[in-house]
Amino acid sequence: MLGDVLLINDMHKEAAAAICEKVMEDLGKKEDRYRYIVGIAGESGSGKSELSHTLAKALKAHHIRVKIIHTDNYYKIQPLLREEWRRNKGFEMIGHGEYDWVKIKKTIRDYKEEQECMVPCVDLIPEQVDKLLVDFEKIDLLILDGLYAIKAPDIDMRIFIDLTYHETKINQIIRMKEALTDFRLNILEREHQAVRSLRLMANYIIDKTYQLKLPEEVEDASVPPKDTQGN
């Protein structure tokens, strides 16, 4: 998104380096010019944009040309109209269905076919959606990031950032993309539920210490612990 603030630190760089190593191993098993896609999902403030950016730079060091597509640009309702739409429709409408999956799938298809593609790009200052022409013929690898990014088709590596909006509140305040009103907090809770539902799709988890782990190595805090007494 244009006007977005990135808070990149060492933990993002270390996680990106670990992902880059896995991607390079995976690419070594693919045919030449294979159209590889990495997906990164997580809640608001969890570091999706920062991780995508640092991963793209790490891959660039291996002479791989990367394009980042922010799937949060693909909402059906434009930013200036979204709050009113949500108030009218109710919180139960918040979730995966707010994305325009038809456009996301077209973007992926154009990347796979090495075509030019017109992609949406939200400018956070005027809160309007611009259009960006991307020549995918010149791109070697695609990163999709966003709340629900790993739900997209044809992703080779799905990364889930295992941090909730409760744990990233300070990042949200610093970035000031949206004021943390009661209404906004209700939205974050609904998004939390929708994003958590995608965790099982992940190939790798970024845990709460921002380390890259396999899903079976990270306990899912949303699942109640087993009763060791057998009750």
Residue pairs with C-beta under 8 A, 6 or more apart in sequence:
1 49
1 70
1 72
1 73
1 121
1 122
1 123
1 124
2 121
2 122
2 123
2 124
2 125
2 130
3 123
3 124
3 125
4 49
4 124
4 175
4 177
5 174
5 175
5 176
5 177
6 49
6 50
6 53
7 47
7 50
7 171
7 174
7 175
8 50
8 53
8 54
9 50
11 209
11 210
12 47
12 50
12 51
12 53
12 54
12 210
13 54
13 58
14 210
14 211
15 51
15 54
15 206
15 210
15 211
15 212
16 51
16 54
16 55
16 57
16 58
17 58
18 211
18 212
19 38
19 51
19 55
19 58
19 157
19 159
19 204
19 212
20 55
20 58
20 59
20 62
22 157
22 204
22 212
23 36
23 38
23 55
23 59
23 141
23 157
24 62
26 36
26 156
26 157
27 34
27 36
30 36
35 111
35 112
35 114
35 142
36 140
36 141
36 142
36 156
36 157
37 108
37 111
37 141
37 142
37 143
37 144
37 152
37 154
37 155
37 156
37 157
38 55
38 141
38 142
38 143
38 144
38 155
38 156
38 157
38 159
39 143
39 144
39 145
39 149
39 150
39 152
39 155
39 157
39 158
39 159
40 48
40 51
40 52
40 55
40 143
40 144
40 145
40 146
40 149
40 150
40 159
40 161
41 48
41 145
41 146
41 147
41 148
41 149
41 150
41 151
41 158
41 159
41 160
41 161
41 195
41 198
41 202
42 48
42 147
42 160
42 161
42 162
42 163
42 195
42 206
43 147
43 161
43 163
43 164
43 165
43 168
43 188
43 191
43 192
43 195
44 147
44 165
44 168
44 172
44 188
44 191
45 163
45 165
45 168
45 169
45 171
45 172
45 175
46 161
46 163
46 168
46 171
47 161
47 163
47 168
47 171
47 206
47 210
48 145
48 146
48 149
48 161
49 70
49 145
51 145
51 159
51 161
51 206
52 68
52 70
52 143
52 145
53 68
55 66
55 143
56 66
56 68
56 143
59 66
59 141
60 66
64 140
64 141
65 138
65 139
65 140
65 141
66 139
66 140
66 141
66 142
66 143
67 111
67 134
67 136
67 139
67 141
67 142
67 143
68 143
68 145
69 107
69 119
69 142
69 143
69 144
69 145
70 122
70 145
70 146
71 99
71 104
71 144
71 145
71 146
71 147
71 148
71 149
71 152
72 122
72 146
72 147
73 119
73 120
73 121
73 122
73 129
74 99
74 100
74 101
74 103
74 104
74 120
74 146
75 82
75 98
75 99
75 100
76 98
76 99
76 100
77 85
77 98
78 127
78 128
78 129
79 122
79 124
79 127
79 128
79 129
80 127
80 128
83 183
86 93
86 94
86 187
87 183
91 186
91 187
91 190
92 190
94 187
94 190
94 191
94 194
95 148
95 190
95 191
95 193
95 194
96 148
96 151
96 194
99 146
99 148
101 152
103 120
104 144
104 152
105 152
105 153
106 117
107 117
107 119
108 142
108 144
108 152
108 153
108 154
110 116
110 117
110 136
111 117
111 136
111 139
111 142
112 154
113 136
114 136
114 137
115 136
115 137
116 133
116 134
116 135
116 136
116 137
117 133
117 134
117 136
118 131
118 132
118 133
118 134
119 131
119 132
119 134
120 129
120 130
120 131
120 132
121 129
121 130
121 131
121 132
122 128
122 129
122 130
123 129
123 130
124 177
136 142
144 150
144 152
144 155
147 191
147 194
147 195
148 194
148 195
148 198
149 155
150 158
150 159
150 160
150 198
150 201
150 202
151 198
151 201
157 203
157 204
158 201
158 202
158 203
158 204
159 202
159 203
159 204
159 205
159 206
159 212
160 198
160 199
160 201
160 202
160 204
160 205
160 206
161 205
161 206
162 199
162 205
162 206
162 207
162 208
162 218
162 221
163 206
163 208
164 192
165 172
165 188
165 189
165 191
165 192
167 208
169 180
172 178
172 180
173 180
178 184
196 222
199 205
199 215
199 220
199 222
200 215
202 215
203 215
204 212
204 213
204 214
204 215
205 212
205 213
205 214
205 215
205 217
205 218
206 212
206 213
207 213
207 218
